[in-house]
Amino acid sequence: MAGNGPLRGAQKSSAAVSSEQASEGGRQARSLQRPA
């Protein structure tokens, strides 16, 4: 993605970014809650 340049990242909607962060956080939380 870095190869696309900074403008490509800036064009991504904040809604899409927050959605990705939310799903990412959900995955991490589930993996942390899962017993070793």
ABEGO torsion letter per residue (X at the ends): XAAAEAAAAAABBAAAAAAAAAAAAAAAAAAAABBX
